[in-house]
Amino acid sequence: MSRLNSHRLLAVLVIVFIGWGQADARPARVDQLPNGRALGCAACHVNPGGGGTLTPFGSAINNNYLTQPGRSGQVVWNAMLAMLDSDGDGVSNGQELGDPDGDGTPEASIQVTNPGDPNSFVPQQPVTPTVTSFVIGGVTLQEDVKNPPVPSGMQQFEITFNVPIKIENVIAISYPAGLFVAMPDISEDHMKLMGSVNLSEGTTYQILIGNPDANLSEAQQYFLGTVVLSDAVVSGIGILPGGFTPGPDGAFLIDSELYSKALMDGTDPFESAIVRISNFNVLESFPEQLAFELKYVPDGSYALVLLNQNVVDAQGNTVELVASMGLNLFTGEVDPETLIQVVNGASVTDLQIMLQTEPEPVEINEVSVQSVDAENNSFSIQRGGHQIRIDVSQAPMISLDQRNPEEILAIFFSGNVDDLAQLFFPISDLMPGDTVSIIGIQISDSPTVVQALMVIRQAPSQTRSADLDSDGDVDFSDFLLFVAAFGTSEGGAGYNAAADLDGDGRVAFSDFLLFADAFGKPVGGG
């Protein structure tokens, strides 16, 4: 080969090599990004000239946002890619490239930064997704007003937001519950939630739409129904005790019948029974007063609840307060005379309700039953010099009679409801003199009434003394004797009848439970 031809071949190879490097950088893709020319190849490549290692943004495109793999693939710029924060600097790719919603039209007011460089960004104030349009059944709803009726039956809805959203970043709650029975779809541009709901005749709803982590006061609210909404407003004042300042939570109107039924069924009573909800408005001049207003309330009878107010007293201690009118939240008992009545759209006003501290948990161990009133689901005990009435209307009663601890543990851990039911007994089987333990709450201002949440009746003692060395107490020396006999059976080597505390012919775990219960105590429990 001549020297001239050699030079020509070398020149061709250089041109091919340069062209290969440019192809690897794929400069045509710069124009497929909003404001791509402002960054050139630096958005996708660590080397600003292109080629070589990809930035996180370049990797995201290469892996998921090309029309097809390889060199001929074109960049797919869309809302999903715009929503990502590829370089992890807290600013989305779209915001950095000046096109936050990913529609391909940059906004001139946005300063362009590099979505592939975590050190190139302009700090952003987080943009809260806000509803710009809410259409259901062909009716466009306005926020916080009395909207016209929507058609009943299966209806489509579409909720449009001001920025692209992720399904986990917004929540829509209906009161009463159950309007949204299926997860909504999200549009390709991530600007809309879409789905369907089945609206019954004569129903009305309040809907809150907002950030799952935000307070209720930050949510947008809408009122709708298949009938004309009522004009009724339930408003009033909750009064805090002296020395307390208010917390952030709200007021609820509850269907007391649904609430009581949910308690009995073991389902969430609040989710099942809340009809309307309102935030508190605290007046600066009267910080101890919590003003509430619940709009467009349909005719009916309701309990009013000022729920879970986390307040701070004058000493700086946080206390949780609760108040209700017409309903005992713990027992489900309804007081019809104090229920709020809404009739023919008439407003209910001037309600005042005092908040009280929540009932304190009560735990009473091994007390003797004094008397039983089965007709009224209660029994009495003596405690602290007072006779206390124990209300068992909402409490499972469990009997340990004729069962050793090992057997009871097996039943509890079996998960079999039928087996567990074997432990339950009716109050009619309770007798004066029975020994019981009680877990419950104080349900009134009187210290002599307890609402039981569980009652456990202990079996009469059928076991032998755990004082194996007969020195008058159960201590470490008895433990050594018990350990020596553990695992043996009657007739076998090492069996010690004194360690067989339940007398079943073997020293097993059931005996250990009895021994552990007696350990550290003098004989006779004195």
C-alpha positions as CSV (number, residue, x, y, z in Angstrom):
1,M,0.0,0.0,0.0
2,S,1.4,3.4,-0.9
3,R,2.1,6.1,1.7
4,L,-0.7,8.2,0.2
5,N,-3.3,5.4,0.5
6,S,-2.1,4.8,4.0
7,H,-2.7,8.4,4.9
8,R,-6.1,8.3,3.3
9,L,-7.1,5.1,5.3
10,L,-5.9,6.7,8.6
11,A,-8.0,9.8,7.8
12,V,-11.0,7.7,7.2
13,L,-10.5,5.8,10.5
14,V,-10.1,9.1,12.4
15,I,-13.4,10.3,10.9
16,V,-15.1,7.1,11.7
17,F,-13.8,7.2,15.3
18,I,-14.9,10.7,15.8
19,G,-18.3,9.9,14.2
20,W,-18.6,6.9,16.6
21,G,-18.0,9.1,19.6
22,Q,-20.5,11.6,18.5
23,A,-23.0,8.8,17.8
24,D,-22.4,7.5,21.3
25,A,-23.3,11.0,22.7
26,R,-26.3,11.1,20.4
27,P,-26.5,15.0,20.1
28,A,-29.9,14.7,18.3
29,R,-31.4,13.8,21.7
30,V,-30.6,17.2,23.1
31,D,-33.4,18.6,21.0
32,Q,-35.8,16.0,22.3
33,L,-35.7,17.5,25.8
34,P,-37.2,20.9,26.9
35,N,-34.4,23.4,27.0
36,G,-32.0,20.6,26.0
37,R,-29.7,23.0,24.1
38,A,-29.1,25.0,27.3
39,L,-27.4,21.9,28.8
40,G,-26.2,20.0,25.7
41,C,-24.9,16.5,26.4
42,A,-24.2,17.4,30.1
43,A,-27.7,16.4,31.2
44,C,-27.2,12.8,30.2
45,H,-23.4,12.3,30.3
46,V,-20.8,12.9,33.0
47,N,-18.5,14.2,30.3
48,P,-20.1,17.4,29.1
49,G,-18.8,16.7,25.6
50,G,-20.9,13.5,25.5
51,G,-20.1,9.8,25.5
52,G,-19.0,7.6,28.3
53,T,-20.6,7.3,31.7
54,L,-24.3,8.4,32.0
55,T,-25.7,10.6,34.6
56,P,-28.7,9.4,36.7
57,F,-30.9,11.3,34.3
58,G,-29.3,9.8,31.3
59,S,-29.6,6.3,32.8
60,A,-33.3,6.9,33.5
61,I,-33.9,7.8,29.8
62,N,-31.7,5.0,28.5
63,N,-33.6,2.4,30.6
64,N,-37.2,3.5,30.4
65,Y,-37.8,6.5,28.2
66,L,-36.8,5.7,24.7
67,T,-39.1,4.8,21.8
68,Q,-36.9,1.7,21.3
69,P,-33.6,0.4,22.6
70,G,-30.4,1.4,20.9
71,R,-29.0,4.3,18.9
72,S,-32.2,4.9,16.9
73,G,-34.4,5.3,20.0
74,Q,-35.9,8.7,20.6
75,V,-36.4,10.3,24.0
76,V,-40.0,10.1,25.3
77,W,-40.4,13.2,27.3
78,N,-43.7,13.0,29.3
79,A,-45.2,13.7,32.7
80,M,-43.7,10.6,34.3
81,L,-40.1,11.5,33.4
82,A,-40.8,15.1,34.4
83,M,-42.1,14.0,37.8
84,L,-38.9,12.0,38.6
85,D,-36.1,13.4,40.6
86,S,-33.3,11.4,38.9
87,D,-30.3,13.1,40.6
88,G,-32.0,13.1,44.1
89,D,-31.5,16.9,44.7
90,G,-35.1,17.4,45.7
91,V,-36.2,19.1,42.5
92,S,-38.0,17.2,39.7
93,N,-36.5,16.6,36.3
94,G,-39.3,18.7,34.8
95,Q,-38.7,21.6,37.1
96,E,-35.0,21.6,36.4
97,L,-35.6,21.6,32.6
98,G,-38.3,24.3,32.9
99,D,-41.3,22.0,32.0
100,P,-42.7,20.8,35.4
101,D,-45.9,19.2,33.9
102,G,-44.0,17.4,31.1
103,D,-46.2,18.7,28.3
104,G,-43.2,19.6,26.2
105,T,-43.8,23.4,26.5
106,P,-41.1,25.0,28.7
107,E,-42.0,28.0,31.0
108,A,-39.7,30.9,30.3
109,S,-39.8,32.0,34.0
110,I,-38.1,28.9,35.3
111,Q,-34.3,28.8,35.7
112,V,-32.9,25.8,33.9
113,T,-30.6,23.5,35.9
114,N,-29.1,20.0,35.3
115,P,-31.4,17.1,36.2
116,G,-28.4,14.8,36.1
117,D,-26.2,16.8,38.6
118,P,-27.3,16.7,42.3
119,N,-25.3,19.9,42.8
120,S,-27.1,21.9,40.1
121,F,-30.5,23.0,41.2
122,V,-32.6,25.9,42.5
123,P,-34.2,25.2,45.9
124,Q,-37.9,24.9,45.4
125,Q,-40.9,25.5,47.6
126,P,-42.9,22.3,47.5
127,V,-46.0,22.7,45.3
128,T,-49.1,21.3,47.0
129,P,-51.4,19.4,44.6
130,T,-54.6,21.4,44.3
131,V,-57.8,20.5,42.7
132,T,-58.6,22.8,39.7
133,S,-61.7,20.9,38.5
134,F,-64.0,18.2,40.0
135,V,-66.6,16.7,37.7
136,I,-68.9,13.9,38.7
137,G,-71.9,12.6,36.8
138,G,-71.4,15.5,34.3
139,V,-71.8,18.1,37.1
140,T,-68.9,20.4,37.8
141,L,-68.6,20.9,41.5
142,Q,-67.5,24.1,43.2
143,E,-65.5,24.0,46.4
144,D,-67.2,24.5,49.8
145,V,-70.6,25.4,48.5
146,K,-74.0,23.9,48.0
147,N,-73.7,22.2,44.6
148,P,-76.6,21.1,42.4
149,P,-77.8,17.5,42.5
150,V,-75.9,14.9,40.5
151,P,-77.5,11.9,38.7
152,S,-78.0,8.7,40.7
153,G,-76.6,5.3,39.6
154,M,-73.1,4.5,38.3
155,Q,-71.4,7.8,37.5
156,Q,-68.0,8.8,36.2
157,F,-65.8,11.3,38.0
158,E,-62.7,13.2,37.0
159,I,-60.6,15.2,39.4
160,T,-58.0,17.5,37.7
161,F,-55.0,18.9,39.6
162,N,-52.6,21.9,39.1
163,V,-49.5,19.7,39.0
164,P,-48.7,16.1,38.1
165,I,-49.5,13.8,41.0
166,K,-48.8,10.3,42.3
167,I,-51.6,8.2,43.5
168,E,-50.0,8.0,47.0
169,N,-49.7,11.8,47.3
170,V,-53.4,12.6,47.4
171,I,-56.3,11.2,49.2
172,A,-60.1,11.6,48.8
173,I,-62.3,10.8,51.8
174,S,-66.1,10.8,51.8
175,Y,-68.4,11.3,54.7
176,P,-70.4,9.1,55.0
177,A,-67.7,6.6,54.0
178,G,-67.9,4.2,51.0
179,L,-68.3,6.6,48.1
180,F,-65.0,5.6,46.6
181,V,-65.1,1.8,46.7
182,A,-62.2,1.3,44.2
183,M,-58.8,2.8,43.6
184,P,-59.2,5.5,40.9
185,D,-57.2,5.5,37.7
186,I,-54.6,8.1,37.0
187,S,-54.2,9.8,33.6
188,E,-51.1,9.3,31.5
189,D,-50.0,12.9,32.2
190,H,-50.6,12.4,35.9
191,M,-52.8,15.4,36.1
192,K,-56.1,13.6,36.7
193,L,-57.8,11.0,38.9
194,M,-60.6,9.2,37.2
195,G,-63.1,6.5,38.1
196,S,-66.7,5.6,38.8
197,V,-69.0,5.7,41.8
198,N,-72.5,4.2,42.3
199,L,-74.7,6.9,43.8
200,S,-77.9,5.9,45.5
201,E,-81.1,7.9,45.4
202,G,-81.4,10.4,48.2
203,T,-77.8,10.4,49.3
204,T,-75.6,13.4,50.2
205,Y,-71.9,13.4,50.7
206,Q,-69.0,15.6,52.0
207,I,-65.7,14.9,50.2
208,L,-62.3,16.0,51.4
209,I,-59.4,16.0,49.0
210,G,-55.8,16.7,50.1
211,N,-52.4,15.4,51.2
212,P,-52.6,12.3,53.3
213,D,-50.1,13.8,55.8
214,A,-51.8,17.2,56.1
215,N,-54.3,18.5,58.6
216,L,-58.0,18.5,57.7
217,S,-57.9,22.3,57.5
218,E,-55.6,22.1,54.5
219,A,-57.9,19.8,52.5
220,Q,-60.4,21.0,49.9
221,Q,-64.0,20.1,50.6
222,Y,-66.9,19.5,48.3
223,F,-70.6,18.8,49.0
224,L,-72.8,16.8,46.6
225,G,-75.8,14.6,46.5
226,T,-78.4,13.0,44.3
227,V,-81.0,15.3,46.0
228,V,-80.9,19.0,46.8
229,L,-78.6,19.6,49.7
230,S,-80.1,20.8,53.0
231,D,-79.4,24.4,54.2
232,A,-79.0,23.1,57.8
233,V,-75.8,24.0,59.6
234,V,-74.8,22.5,62.9
235,S,-72.6,25.0,64.7
236,G,-71.5,25.7,68.2
237,I,-68.7,26.0,70.7
238,G,-66.6,23.5,72.5
239,I,-65.3,24.8,75.8
240,L,-61.8,23.7,77.1
241,P,-61.1,23.3,80.8
242,G,-59.1,26.1,82.4
243,G,-55.4,26.0,81.6
244,F,-55.8,24.2,78.3
245,T,-55.0,25.3,74.8
246,P,-56.6,23.7,71.7
247,G,-55.2,21.0,69.4
248,P,-55.8,20.7,65.7
249,D,-58.6,18.1,65.3
250,G,-62.2,18.6,64.4
251,A,-65.9,18.0,65.2
252,F,-67.9,15.1,63.9
253,L,-71.5,14.3,63.4
254,I,-72.1,10.6,63.8
255,D,-75.0,8.3,63.0
256,S,-75.3,6.8,66.5
257,E,-77.1,3.6,65.4
258,L,-74.4,2.8,62.8
259,Y,-71.7,3.6,65.5
260,S,-73.2,1.2,68.0
261,K,-73.7,-1.5,65.4
262,A,-70.0,-1.2,64.3
263,L,-68.9,-1.6,67.9
264,M,-70.8,-4.8,68.2
265,D,-69.6,-6.1,64.8
266,G,-66.0,-5.2,65.6
267,T,-65.6,-2.9,62.6
268,D,-64.2,0.7,62.7
269,P,-67.1,2.7,64.1
270,F,-65.9,6.1,63.0
271,E,-65.3,5.1,59.4
272,S,-68.8,3.5,59.3
273,A,-70.8,6.2,61.1
274,I,-69.3,9.7,60.4
275,V,-71.8,11.8,58.4
276,R,-70.1,15.3,58.5
277,I,-66.8,16.7,59.7
278,S,-65.6,20.2,60.5
279,N,-62.4,21.8,61.7
280,F,-62.2,24.1,64.7
281,N,-61.9,27.8,64.4
282,V,-60.1,29.2,67.5
283,L,-60.8,32.9,68.2
284,E,-57.8,34.8,69.4
285,S,-59.9,36.7,71.9
286,F,-61.3,33.4,73.3
287,P,-58.6,30.8,72.9
288,E,-60.5,28.4,75.3
289,Q,-63.4,28.3,72.8
290,L,-63.4,25.9,69.8
291,A,-66.0,27.2,67.3
292,F,-67.2,24.6,64.8
293,E,-69.6,24.6,61.8
294,L,-70.8,21.5,59.9
295,K,-72.6,22.4,56.6
296,Y,-75.5,21.1,54.6
297,V,-76.6,18.5,57.2
298,P,-79.4,16.2,56.0
299,D,-82.4,15.6,58.2
300,G,-81.8,13.1,61.0
301,S,-80.6,12.5,64.5
302,Y,-76.9,12.8,65.2
303,A,-74.4,12.5,68.0
304,L,-71.9,15.3,68.1
305,V,-68.3,14.4,69.0
306,L,-65.3,16.7,69.6
307,L,-62.7,14.1,69.1
308,N,-59.1,13.5,70.2
309,Q,-58.1,17.1,71.1
310,N,-54.4,16.9,72.0
311,V,-54.2,20.0,74.3
312,V,-51.6,21.4,76.6
313,D,-52.4,22.4,80.1
314,A,-51.0,25.3,82.1
315,Q,-48.1,23.1,83.3
316,G,-47.1,22.2,79.7
317,N,-48.4,18.7,80.0
318,T,-50.1,17.2,76.9
319,V,-53.5,15.7,77.6
320,E,-56.0,14.1,75.2
321,L,-59.5,15.3,75.6
322,V,-62.8,13.9,74.2
323,A,-66.4,15.0,74.5
324,S,-69.6,13.7,73.0
325,M,-73.2,14.6,73.0
326,G,-75.8,11.8,72.7
327,L,-73.4,8.9,72.5
328,N,-71.0,7.1,74.8
329,L,-68.0,6.5,72.5
330,F,-66.8,3.5,74.5
331,T,-70.0,1.6,75.1
332,G,-72.1,2.7,72.1
333,E,-74.9,3.7,74.5
334,V,-77.2,6.3,73.0
335,D,-79.0,9.1,74.9
336,P,-81.9,10.1,72.6
337,E,-82.6,13.2,74.6
338,T,-79.3,14.8,73.8
339,L,-79.0,13.7,70.1
340,I,-78.9,16.6,67.7
341,Q,-82.1,16.8,65.6
342,V,-82.2,18.3,62.1
343,V,-85.8,18.5,60.8
344,N,-86.9,20.0,57.5
345,G,-83.6,21.6,56.9
346,A,-83.8,23.6,60.1
347,S,-80.4,24.8,61.4
348,V,-79.2,23.7,64.8
349,T,-77.3,26.5,66.6
350,D,-75.9,27.6,69.9
351,L,-74.6,24.2,70.9
352,Q,-72.1,24.3,73.8
353,I,-70.3,21.2,74.9
354,M,-67.6,20.9,77.6
355,L,-64.6,18.7,76.9
356,Q,-63.6,16.2,79.5
357,T,-60.5,14.1,79.9
358,E,-60.8,10.6,78.4
359,P,-61.7,7.8,80.8
360,E,-58.6,6.3,82.4
361,P,-57.8,2.6,82.0
362,V,-58.6,0.5,85.0
363,E,-56.9,-2.8,85.8
364,I,-58.1,-4.7,88.9
365,N,-56.5,-8.1,89.7
366,E,-57.9,-11.0,91.6
367,V,-60.9,-9.5,93.5
368,S,-63.9,-11.2,94.9
369,V,-67.3,-10.8,93.4
370,Q,-69.7,-9.3,96.0
371,S,-73.0,-9.5,94.1
372,V,-74.3,-10.2,90.6
373,D,-77.0,-8.3,88.7
374,A,-77.3,-10.5,85.6
375,E,-80.4,-8.6,84.4
376,N,-78.4,-5.4,84.1
377,N,-75.2,-7.0,82.9
378,S,-73.2,-6.0,86.0
379,F,-71.7,-7.2,89.2
380,S,-70.2,-5.5,92.2
381,I,-66.8,-5.7,94.0
382,Q,-65.2,-3.9,97.0
383,R,-62.2,-1.7,96.2
384,G,-60.6,1.0,98.3
385,G,-63.5,1.0,100.8
386,H,-66.1,1.6,98.0
387,Q,-68.5,-0.8,96.3
388,I,-67.8,-0.6,92.6
389,R,-70.3,-1.6,89.9
390,I,-68.7,-3.4,86.9
391,D,-70.7,-3.0,83.7
392,V,-70.0,-6.0,81.5
393,S,-72.4,-5.2,78.6
394,Q,-69.5,-4.8,76.2
395,A,-67.0,-7.2,77.7
396,P,-66.1,-10.8,76.8
397,M,-66.0,-12.9,80.0
398,I,-63.4,-15.6,80.1
399,S,-63.3,-18.5,82.5
400,L,-60.1,-20.3,83.5
401,D,-62.1,-23.1,85.3
402,Q,-61.1,-26.7,84.7
403,R,-58.2,-25.7,82.4
404,N,-54.5,-25.5,83.1
405,P,-52.4,-22.6,81.8
406,E,-50.7,-24.7,79.0
407,E,-54.2,-25.6,77.6
408,I,-55.3,-22.0,77.7
409,L,-52.2,-20.9,75.9
410,A,-52.8,-23.5,73.2
411,I,-56.4,-22.2,72.7
412,F,-55.3,-18.6,72.4
413,F,-52.6,-19.3,69.9
414,S,-54.6,-21.7,67.9
415,G,-56.6,-18.9,66.2
416,N,-59.6,-21.1,66.2
417,V,-62.7,-19.0,67.1
418,D,-64.7,-22.1,68.1
419,D,-62.0,-23.2,70.5
420,L,-61.7,-19.7,71.9
421,A,-65.4,-19.6,72.5
422,Q,-65.1,-22.5,74.9
423,L,-63.5,-20.1,77.4
424,F,-66.4,-17.6,77.3
425,F,-69.1,-17.7,79.9
426,P,-72.3,-15.7,80.5
427,I,-72.7,-13.4,83.4
428,S,-75.5,-15.7,84.7
429,D,-72.8,-18.2,85.5
430,L,-70.9,-15.7,87.7
431,M,-71.4,-16.3,91.4
432,P,-70.7,-14.2,94.6
433,G,-67.3,-15.2,95.9
434,D,-65.8,-15.9,92.5
435,T,-62.3,-14.5,92.0
436,V,-62.0,-12.2,88.9
437,S,-59.6,-9.9,87.2
438,I,-60.9,-6.9,85.3
439,I,-59.6,-4.7,82.5
440,G,-61.7,-1.7,81.8
441,I,-62.2,2.1,81.8
442,Q,-63.9,4.6,84.1
443,I,-67.0,5.8,82.2
444,S,-68.4,8.5,84.5
445,D,-67.4,11.1,86.9
446,S,-68.2,8.7,89.7
447,P,-65.3,6.5,90.9
448,T,-67.8,3.7,91.6
449,V,-68.7,2.7,88.0
450,V,-66.3,0.8,85.7
451,Q,-67.0,-0.3,82.1
452,A,-65.3,-3.7,81.7
453,L,-63.5,-4.4,78.5
454,M,-62.6,-7.9,79.6
455,V,-63.4,-10.0,82.7
456,I,-61.3,-13.1,83.6
457,R,-62.6,-15.6,86.2
458,Q,-59.8,-17.5,87.9
459,A,-60.2,-21.2,88.6
460,P,-60.4,-22.3,92.3
461,S,-57.0,-23.5,93.4
462,Q,-56.5,-27.2,92.6
463,T,-52.7,-27.1,92.5
464,R,-50.2,-28.2,95.1
465,S,-47.8,-25.8,96.9
466,A,-44.7,-24.7,94.9
467,D,-42.8,-24.7,98.2
468,L,-40.9,-27.8,97.3
469,D,-38.5,-27.7,100.3
470,S,-41.3,-26.8,102.7
471,D,-39.4,-23.8,104.2
472,G,-42.5,-21.5,104.0
473,D,-41.7,-19.6,100.8
474,V,-41.0,-20.2,97.1
475,D,-37.4,-19.2,96.3
476,F,-34.3,-20.2,94.4
477,S,-33.8,-23.5,96.4
478,D,-37.3,-24.6,95.2
479,F,-36.4,-23.6,91.7
480,L,-33.4,-25.9,91.7
481,L,-35.6,-28.8,92.9
482,F,-38.1,-28.0,90.2
483,V,-35.5,-27.8,87.4
484,A,-34.1,-31.2,88.5
485,A,-37.5,-32.8,88.1
486,F,-38.6,-30.9,84.9
487,G,-39.4,-33.2,82.0
488,T,-39.9,-36.4,84.1
489,S,-43.0,-38.5,84.5
490,E,-44.5,-40.5,87.3
491,G,-42.6,-43.8,87.6
492,G,-39.5,-42.5,85.8
493,A,-36.1,-41.6,87.1
494,G,-35.9,-38.2,88.8
495,Y,-39.7,-37.7,89.1
496,N,-40.6,-35.6,92.1
497,A,-44.3,-35.6,92.9
498,A,-44.0,-32.3,94.8
499,A,-42.9,-30.6,91.5
500,D,-45.9,-32.0,89.7
501,L,-48.0,-29.0,90.7
502,D,-51.1,-29.8,88.6
503,G,-51.0,-33.5,89.6
504,D,-51.2,-34.9,86.0
505,G,-48.3,-37.3,86.5
506,R,-45.6,-35.3,84.7
507,V,-43.5,-32.2,85.4
508,A,-44.1,-30.1,82.3
509,F,-44.5,-26.5,81.0
510,S,-48.0,-26.3,82.7
511,D,-46.2,-26.9,86.0
512,F,-43.6,-24.3,85.2
513,L,-46.3,-21.7,84.7
514,L,-47.8,-22.4,88.1
515,F,-44.3,-22.4,89.7
516,A,-43.4,-19.1,88.0
517,D,-46.7,-17.6,89.3
518,A,-45.8,-18.6,92.8
519,F,-42.1,-17.7,92.7
520,G,-41.1,-15.1,95.3
521,K,-44.2,-15.4,97.3
522,P,-44.6,-16.9,100.8
523,V,-46.8,-19.9,101.0
524,G,-50.5,-19.0,101.2
525,G,-49.9,-15.7,99.4
526,G,-49.5,-13.8,102.7
